[in-house]
Amino acid sequence: MWRKLPGPWPVKLLEALVAFAAVVVLLFTVVFPWIEPRLPFNDVTVDDGVAPTATAGP
């Protein structure tokens, strides 16, 4: 990618940073919100194998 960017190295650096920032913004605003409902992160089950017991009142 570096060789395809026009200009001297300071301009290339600025262009590369802008391109990186654009990719990050695209991921956080479009891709991640689109894919989040399709991921099973909210289907959490915690089971330690012990059945809950009722406690006796006073």
Secondary structure, DSSP 8 states (H G I E B T S, - for coil): -GGGS-SSHHHHHHHHHHHHHHHHHHIIIIIHHHHGGGSGGG------S---------
